[in-house]
Amino acid sequence: MNPRLNPLAGQPAPPAALVDVPRLITAYYSESPDPSIPAQRVAFGTSGHRGSSFEVGFNEAHVLAISQAISEYRKQQHIDGPLFMGFDTHALSAPAFASALEVLAANGVELMIAAGDEYTPTPAISHAILNYNRGRTTGMADGIVITPSHNPPDSGGFKYNPPNGGPADSDVTKWIENRANELLRVGGADIKRVPLEQARRAATTHSHDFVQNYVQELGAILDMDVIRDSGIRMGVDPLGGAGVHYWPRIAEHYRLDLTVVNDEVDPTFRFMTLDWDGKIRMDPSSSYAMQRLIGLKDRYDIAFACDTDHDRHGIVTPSSGLMPPNHYLSAAIDYLFSHRSAWRADAAVGKTVVSSAMIDRVGKRLKRTVYEVPVGFKWFVAGLVDGKLGFGGEESAGASFSRIDGRAWTTDKDGIVPALLSAEITARTGRDPGEQYRALTQELGTSFADRIDARANAAQKAKLGKLDAQQVRIKELAGDPIEQILTRAPGNNAPIGGVKVTSRGGWFAARPSGTEDIYKIYAESFHDEAHLRRLIGEAQTIVDTALAGA
């Protein structure tokens, strides 16, 4: 057994694992961050600012300061269209939404929020921004999504999406982060704020039907007719997330045989099975967290799940159970670029440096350029907007792709659309994506891959993020000559925040997480399982040496 694997992984969450929601929300309001302590400052990682109110990492003071900073950034950049704002089902998300609303309304921001405080998935926000801004050059819209994604129930998160609809680039988040921390240092004296009821009644606060606007356009990106006419049986588990009320609307609107296997919303997420480390984590790519849906795989022709803000997908097939994200991305890319004739002939495939080399082989087979970038969906935004990328995907089960006509759908990750694509693939080809992937391996070779997550403190993460080629003092990788030692991505030459070592027979990469206190080792072999274990062992030695003394 992996020594890092908790013995309760994959088991139902026991009472002791459940977050104390009243205490968590009390801490949100009662605890005040000390900006002289790095862990209590505003810090934007790959997906916004995240933390827990128990650790004074996500508290009302943080949200007020970030909201004021965003208001000032919008004014500085002359972004004066509406701001679309939504939140997910984490316990801290609704309080943070209320705090942000008070500040944004006080600053005169035109707000678009869901009626009745309906939960709003990340892709619905990105979709709304792009739809509003299409054809405009002034009065542009932007957005905020209040979510820590798939992170544990005691987490809170806050993301800003500028007018391009995708995750904000580092120059934007650094400005917001610096201004928010400056506001914290002066005790929030410059933060404008009005009472919640006044903010809700403000002339600048408007209701927007995110559900209807998103659902009615799904036929522009997916062949919903072929899914319906095939009569395939689908099951979906929203994992208690923000899309919980979207799926019934999708089924009704398109007359699909789609069953929501669990529509429960509970901020403790007590219905989840524990993840690898014994924590509750709504990760649809984790076999430990997905035990419930995996157990139902034979009831449906295809089943799927999404994480809490519905920007990640997990695909469960009768033929292979839960598909590893890289397997599904490879099958999806092969299908899409063979069935989307209106896409640009030079539209490329976007992947991250830690995604499977099988994607490179699929791209070569399709005669498509593969654009390889660091981890972070922001790197795909420009290509998705102008159509240079037909598809962008991350190994962590996040992806988006173009509409059928080649225009942009979303520029942030969308879990709903890739999930439904698995149904389109099954309906049109008569084979589920697991069978499609197996056919690829027969032609392109079998991949053996794994990812190791391990705990790391801030100092260790910083050291690993600065690892350079000179610290990798090996000439061979698991018996094969080393071809490349990368600290910058081949596609855009941006730093990858770690290192990737490649050979003809495999590769590994090591990097700190941008959202949690862990580091990750990724490895893939095209030889066999034993070769994969050698790759991981050699990678672990390099990482252990790099972290020594941190």
SEZA-93438 format. One record per residue (C-alpha): residue in one letter; chain; x, y, z. Coordinates in steps of 0.05 Angstrom, whole numbers, plus 5000, padded with zeros to 4 digits. Each point is the difference from the previous one (the first is absolute). Layout:
residues N
  aa  ch    xx    yy    zz
   a   A     X     Y     Z
...
END
This chain:
residues 550
  aa  ch    xx    yy    zz
   m   A  5000  5000  5000
   n   A  5023  5071  4985
   p   A  5024  5026  5068
   r   A  4967  5067  4984
   l   A  4932  4966  4989
   n   A  4952  5007  5058
   p   A  4970  4933  5021
   l   A  4930  5031  4995
   a   A  5009  5024  4928
   g   A  4940  4981  4959
   q   A  4956  4987  5061
   p   A  4938  5040  5020
   a   A  5017  5062  5040
   p   A  4995  4987  5075
   p   A  4970  5053  5046
   a   A  5070  5020  5024
   a   A  5018  5021  4928
   l   A  4942  5050  4994
   v   A  5012  5074  5006
   d   A  4966  5038  5056
   v   A  4962  5050  4956
   p   A  4977  5048  5056
   r   A  5071  5006  5027
   l   A  5027  5009  4929
   i   A  4953  5058  4984
   t   A  5011  5030  5069
   a   A  5074  5001  4986
   y   A  4987  5033  4932
   y   A  4970  5060  5035
   s   A  5039  5000  5066
   e   A  5072  4986  4980
   s   A  5042  5057  4973
   p   A  5061  4987  4957
   d   A  5068  5028  5018
   p   A  5031  5023  4934
   s   A  5070  4995  5031
   i   A  4990  4924  5000
   p   A  5009  4973  4928
   a   A  4948  4945  5008
   q   A  4946  5051  5020
   r   A  5011  5047  4940
   v   A  4960  5000  4936
   a   A  5037  4955  4951
   f   A  4975  4982  4931
   g   A  5023  4931  4976
   t   A  4983  4966  4935
   s   A  4926  5007  5016
   g   A  4990  5062  5042
   h   A  5006  5011  5075
   r   A  4985  4939  5043
   g   A  5003  4982  5074
   s   A  4961  4980  5061
   s   A  4970  5047  5052
   f   A  5025  4952  5054
   e   A  5071  5017  4979
   v   A  4984  5074  4988
   g   A  5013  4990  4926
   f   A  4930  5015  4974
   n   A  4961  5048  5044
   e   A  4954  5059  4990
   a   A  5058  5049  5002
   h   A  5032  4964  4941
   v   A  4936  5001  4958
   l   A  4986  5073  5016
   a   A  5071  5020  4980
   i   A  5000  4959  4936
   s   A  4932  5027  4980
   q   A  5023  5072  5010
   a   A  5065  4986  4962
   i   A  4960  4971  4942
   s   A  4954  5061  5000
   e   A  5061  5046  4996
   y   A  5033  4956  4947
   r   A  4938  5004  4957
   k   A  4999  5076  5005
   q   A  5074  5005  4983
   q   A  4991  4955  4939
   h   A  4934  5034  4978
   i   A  4961  4935  5007
   d   A  4931  5030  5009
   g   A  4953  4946  4975
   p   A  4963  4951  5046
   l   A  5037  4953  5047
   f   A  4970  4930  5000
   m   A  5008  4969  5069
   g   A  4983  4931  5027
   f   A  5018  4951  5056
   d   A  5002  4926  5013
   t   A  4975  4955  5056
   h   A  5059  5003  5048
   a   A  4979  5026  5069
   l   A  5044  5063  4994
   s   A  4976  5018  4930
   a   A  4932  5030  5018
   p   A  5029  5045  5055
   a   A  5055  5022  4953
   f   A  4949  5015  4946
   a   A  4962  5045  5049
   s   A  5065  5036  5021
   a   A  5020  5011  4928
   l   A  4931  5026  4981
   e   A  5003  5052  5055
   v   A  5066  5028  4974
   l   A  4987  4996  4926
   a   A  4932  5034  5007
   a   A  5031  5055  5042
   n   A  5050  5012  4944
   g   A  4944  5007  4949
   v   A  5017  4936  4961
   e   A  4944  4975  4954
   l   A  4989  4930  5028
   m   A  4967  4940  4967
   i   A  4982  4947  5051
   a   A  4956  4938  4998
   a   A  4928  5007  5023
   g   A  4985  4969  5067
   d   A  5075  4992  5016
   e   A  5003  4940  4953
   y   A  5068  4966  4998
   t   A  5040  5017  4938
   p   A  5053  4957  4967
   t   A  5066  5030  4976
   p   A  4984  4985  4926
   a   A  4933  5037  5005
   i   A  5038  5063  5021
   s   A  5051  4994  4944
   h   A  4946  4985  4949
   a   A  4960  5061  5023
   i   A  5061  5046  4995
   l   A  5017  4977  4929
   n   A  4928  5004  4976
   y   A  4992  5071  5027
   n   A  5067  5025  4972
   r   A  4992  4968  4931
   g   A  5003  5057  4949
   r   A  5014  5054  5053
   t   A  5061  5043  5006
   t   A  4976  5043  5059
   g   A  4957  4988  5061
   m   A  5032  4932  5009
   a   A  4977  4950  5052
   d   A  5043  4958  5048
   g   A  4985  4952  5057
   i   A  5012  4971  5069
   v   A  4992  4927  5020
   i   A  5000  4986  5075
   t   A  5026  4928  5005
   p   A  5060  4960  5024
   s   A  4984  4950  4945
   h   A  5005  4927  5023
   n   A  5037  5017  5065
   p   A  4976  4975  5068
   p   A  4936  5026  5033
   d   A  5037  5048  5047
   s   A  5030  5038  4940
   g   A  4979  5065  4969
   g   A  5021  5029  4933
   f   A  4994  5064  4959
   k   A  5016  5004  4925
   y   A  4999  5060  4953
   n   A  4987  4992  4926
   p   A  5016  5062  4957
   p   A  4963  5017  4935
   n   A  5032  4942  4962
   g   A  4958  4955  5044
   g   A  5057  4956  5024
   p   A  5043  4998  5063
   a   A  5036  5066  5011
   d   A  5073  5002  4979
   s   A  5055  5009  5052
   d   A  5009  5074  4987
   v   A  4926  5012  5016
   t   A  4999  4955  5062
   k   A  5065  5030  5026
   w   A  4970  5070  4996
   i   A  4936  4977  5036
   e   A  5040  4961  5051
   n   A  5047  5058  5016
   r   A  4943  5050  5007
   a   A  4959  4953  5043
   n   A  5059  4989  5047
   e   A  5011  5074  5004
   l   A  4927  5008  5021
   l   A  5010  4947  5053
   r   A  5062  5035  5027
   v   A  4961  5065  5011
   g   A  4943  4963  5034
   g   A  4951  5006  4942
   a   A  4990  5075  5009
   d   A  4994  5012  4924
   i   A  4949  4944  4988
   k   A  4932  5025  4978
   r   A  4941  4959  5026
   v   A  4925  5003  5007
   p   A  4953  4954  5039
   l   A  4980  4936  4963
   e   A  4926  5018  4990
   q   A  5020  5068  4972
   a   A  5049  4965  4953
   r   A  4946  4953  4976
   r   A  4951  5057  4988
   a   A  5051  5044  4965
   a   A  4983  5024  4930
   t   A  5066  4969  4977
   t   A  4982  4930  5024
   h   A  4964  4957  4948
   s   A  4974  4929  4995
   h   A  5027  4956  4945
   d   A  4974  4931  4979
   f   A  5067  4963  4995
   v   A  4966  4932  4996
   q   A  4955  5017  4940
   n   A  5054  5037  4962
   y   A  5050  4944  5007
   v   A  4954  4941  4990
   q   A  4965  5026  4938
   e   A  5066  5008  4964
   l   A  5029  4931  5012
   g   A  4977  4980  4930
   a   A  5050  5049  4972
   i   A  5059  4959  5028
   l   A  4973  4929  5003
   d   A  4956  4958  4955
   m   A  4943  4994  5049
   d   A  4955  4970  4946
   v   A  5045  4939  4991
   i   A  5003  4990  5075
   r   A  4924  5003  5007
   d   A  4985  4958  4938
   s   A  5047  4945  5022
   g   A  4961  4989  5064
   i   A  5062  4986  5040
   r   A  4992  4998  5076
   m   A  5042  5051  5037
   g   A  5013  5010  5074
   v   A  5030  5062  5031
   d   A  5024  5015  5071
   p   A  5008  5075  5012
   l   A  5040  4983  5063
   g   A  4957  5050  5038
   g   A  5026  5056  4956
   a   A  4978  5064  4966
   g   A  4970  4964  4939
   v   A  4951  4959  5041
   h   A  4940  5037  4970
   y   A  5029  5005  4930
   w   A  4997  4925  4984
   p   A  4924  4992  5008
   r   A  4991  5061  4955
   i   A  5048  4970  4948
   a   A  4961  4934  5002
   e   A  4933  5035  4992
   h   A  5022  5050  4946
   y   A  5032  4947  4955
   r   A  4955  4942  5020
   l   A  5058  4956  5022
   d   A  4999  4934  5039
   l   A  5043  5033  5054
   t   A  4994  4981  5074
   v   A  5029  5043  5055
   v   A  5024  4946  5048
   n   A  5006  5047  5059
   d   A  4970  5071  5005
   e   A  5020  5011  5073
   v   A  5034  5066  5019
   d   A  5033  4997  5068
   p   A  5059  5045  5019
   t   A  5032  4944  5039
   f   A  4999  4956  4936
   r   A  4987  4940  5046
   f   A  4977  4959  4940
   m   A  5071  4999  4971
   t   A  5050  4943  5008
   l   A  5068  5022  5027
   d   A  5056  5019  4953
   w   A  5071  4971  4999
   d   A  5022  5039  5063
   g   A  4937  4987  5041
   k   A  4970  5068  4984
   i   A  4933  5015  4968
   r   A  5016  5028  4931
   m   A  4950  5006  4943
   d   A  5049  4978  4947
   p   A  4966  4964  4942
   s   A  5066  4973  4975
   s   A  5016  4964  5065
   s   A  4980  4927  5003
   y   A  4997  5006  5076
   a   A  4952  5059  4999
   m   A  4959  4970  4943
   q   A  4984  4932  5032
   r   A  4925  5012  5000
   l   A  4994  5014  4926
   i   A  5050  4946  4981
   g   A  4954  4951  5036
   l   A  4943  5020  4954
   k   A  5039  4993  4935
   d   A  4961  4940  4974
   r   A  4933  5035  5007
   y   A  5015  5051  4946
   d   A  5029  5002  4929
   i   A  5043  5058  5025
   a   A  5005  5036  5066
   f   A  5037  5063  5023
   a   A  5011  5048  5057
   c   A  5024  5071  5010
   d   A  5036  5034  5057
   t   A  4970  5053  5045
   d   A  5004  5058  4952
   h   A  4989  4953  4940
   d   A  5064  5019  4964
   r   A  5028  4929  5003
   h   A  4972  4934  4974
   g   A  5005  4927  5016
   i   A  4977  4947  4950
   v   A  4977  4930  5021
   t   A  4990  4949  4945
   p   A  4974  4928  5002
   s   A  5063  4977  4964
   s   A  5053  5031  5045
   g   A  4968  5032  5062
   l   A  5027  5068  5018
   m   A  5045  5024  4943
   p   A  5066  5032  5018
   p   A  4994  5073  4977
   n   A  5056  4993  4949
   h   A  4966  4940  4968
   y   A  4935  5038  4992
   l   A  5035  5063  4974
   s   A  5036  4957  4947
   a   A  4935  4967  4978
   a   A  4962  5066  5000
   i   A  5054  5036  4959
   d   A  5001  4943  4949
   y   A  4924  5002  4994
   l   A  4992  5076  4997
   f   A  5052  5014  4948
   s   A  4970  4944  4957
   h   A  4928  5025  5007
   r   A  5003  5076  5001
   s   A  5009  5018  4927
   a   A  4986  5074  5010
   w   A  5059  5010  5045
   r   A  5061  5035  4971
   a   A  5045  4953  4961
   d   A  5059  5026  5041
   a   A  4965  4997  5068
   a   A  5049  4970  5050
   v   A  4993  4954  5060
   g   A  5017  5034  5067
   k   A  5030  4957  5055
   t   A  5040  5014  5063
   v   A  5071  4974  5013
   v   A  4974  4948  5048
   s   A  4947  4972  4953
   s   A  5011  4933  4965
   a   A  5048  4992  4942
   m   A  4943  4959  4969
   i   A  4970  5067  4982
   d   A  5063  5017  4960
   r   A  4992  4934  4963
   v   A  4927  5013  4987
   g   A  5017  5070  4975
   k   A  5053  4972  4953
   r   A  4950  4949  4974
   l   A  4949  5056  4987
   k   A  5054  5044  4969
   r   A  4985  5054  5052
   t   A  5050  5043  5037
   v   A  5003  4986  5075
   y   A  5009  5063  5041
   e   A  5032  4982  5067
   v   A  4996  5051  5057
   p   A  5010  5003  5076
   v   A  4945  4977  5047
   g   A  4945  5052  5003
   f   A  4941  5009  4954
   k   A  5017  5073  4989
   w   A  5052  4978  4949
   f   A  4945  4976  4953
   v   A  4955  5061  5003
   a   A  5028  5040  4940
   g   A  5000  4939  4955
   l   A  4929  4980  5018
   v   A  4976  5072  4988
   d   A  5029  5006  4929
   g   A  4991  4927  4979
   k   A  5074  4983  4995
   l   A  4985  4947  5052
   g   A  4942  4953  4987
   f   A  5010  4967  5067
   g   A  5036  5015  5066
   g   A  5006  4949  5055
   e   A  5036  4985  5065
   e   A  5018  4933  5031
   s   A  4960  5019  5061
   a   A  4936  4989  4959
   g   A  4987  5072  4979
   a   A  4986  5017  4927
   s   A  4962  5043  4952
   f   A  4993  4999  4924
   s   A  4970  5040  4943
   r   A  4928  5002  4980
   i   A  4980  4958  4939
   d   A  5009  5062  4956
   g   A  5070  5012  5029
   r   A  4984  5060  5044
   a   A  5019  5003  5073
   w   A  4952  4967  5050
   t   A  5035  5014  5066
   t   A  5071  5021  5016
   d   A  4998  4970  5069
   k   A  4996  4925  5014
   d   A  4931  4969  4988
   g   A  4984  4934  5033
   i   A  4929  4995  4973
   v   A  5017  5001  4926
   p   A  5056  4947  5001
   a   A  4954  4956  5042
   l   A  4945  5005  4948
   l   A  5051  4990  4944
   s   A  5012  4930  5028
   a   A  4926  4987  4984
   e   A  5007  5028  4930
   i   A  5061  4956  4987
   t   A  4962  4939  5025
   a   A  4938  5017  4961
   r   A  5034  5015  4933
   t   A  5053  4945  5000
   g   A  4965  4945  5037
   r   A  5062  4994  5046
   d   A  5009  5033  5067
   p   A  5062  5044  5010
   g   A  5036  4944  5037
   e   A  4994  4956  4938
   q   A  5021  5058  4957
   y   A  5063  5009  5042
   r   A  5017  4926  4996
   a   A  4997  5005  4924
   l   A  5049  5058  5003
   t   A  5049  4959  5042
   q   A  4998  4943  4949
   e   A  5023  5050  4947
   l   A  5044  5048  5040
   g   A  5026  4959  5059
   t   A  4979  4988  5071
   s   A  5014  5053  5053
   f   A  5014  4984  5073
   a   A  4991  5063  5042
   d   A  4994  5021  5072
   r   A  4999  5063  5043
   i   A  5027  5003  5071
   d   A  4975  5054  5047
   a   A  5038  5015  5064
   r   A  4995  5053  5054
   a   A  5046  5059  4995
   n   A  5007  5065  5040
   a   A  5008  5068  4969
   a   A  5076  4998  5002
   q   A  5003  4932  4967
   k   A  4951  5022  4946
   a   A  5042  5062  4986
   k   A  5063  4959  4993
   l   A  4968  4950  4953
   g   A  4970  5055  4958
   k   A  5070  5028  4988
   l   A  5032  4934  4982
   d   A  5045  5008  4940
   a   A  5033  4954  4949
   q   A  5068  5003  5036
   q   A  4969  4965  5061
   v   A  4980  4940  4957
   r   A  5067  4963  5000
   i   A  4981  4938  4961
   k   A  5017  4980  4928
   e   A  4949  4943  4994
   l   A  4927  4995  5020
   a   A  4981  4930  5021
   g   A  5050  4971  4951
   d   A  4985  5046  4941
   p   A  5045  5059  4979
   i   A  4970  5067  5022
   e   A  4975  5041  4942
   q   A  4978  5063  5035
   i   A  5001  5033  5068
   l   A  4947  5054  4998
   t   A  4987  5057  5048
   r   A  4961  5040  4947
   a   A  4942  4976  4958
   p   A  5014  4985  4927
   g   A  4937  5034  4975
   n   A  5008  5069  5030
   n   A  5068  4999  5036
   a   A  4966  5017  5066
   p   A  5031  4972  5065
   i   A  4967  4935  5021
   g   A  5013  5012  5074
   g   A  5038  4935  5008
   v   A  5036  4952  4953
   k   A  4983  4949  4946
   v   A  5049  4947  4976
   t   A  4985  4961  4936
   s   A  5028  4939  4965
   r   A  4977  4958  4941
   g   A  4966  4951  5046
   g   A  4969  5046  5051
   w   A  5003  5063  5042
   f   A  4989  5029  5069
   a   A  4983  5069  5026
   a   A  5001  5028  5070
   r   A  4966  5064  5023
   p   A  4967  5031  5060
   s   A  4924  5007  5001
   g   A  4975  5070  4988
   t   A  4937  4987  5042
   e   A  5018  4953  5057
   d   A  5059  4986  5047
   i   A  5025  4941  4960
   y   A  5049  4986  4945
   k   A  4987  4954  4941
   i   A  5043  4951  4961
   y   A  4973  4979  4933
   a   A  5029  4943  4959
   e   A  4983  4962  4937
   s   A  5033  4940  4967
   f   A  4988  4968  4932
   h   A  5037  4937  5022
   d   A  4965  4966  5059
   e   A  4978  5008  5072
   a   A  5070  4982  5027
   h   A  5031  5055  4957
   l   A  4948  5050  5027
   r   A  5020  4982  5072
   r   A  5073  5012  4982
   l   A  4982  5068  4972
   i   A  4962  5019  5063
   g   A  5057  4975  5045
   e   A  5052  5042  4963
   a   A  4954  5060  5001
   q   A  4989  4992  5075
   t   A  5075  4999  5012
   i   A  5009  5065  4962
   v   A  4942  5032  5038
   d   A  5025  4976  5068
   t   A  5069  5029  4985
   a   A  4971  5066  4978
   l   A  4956  5006  5062
   a   A  5054  4980  5050
   g   A  5005  5051  5055
   a   A  4936  5038  4980
END
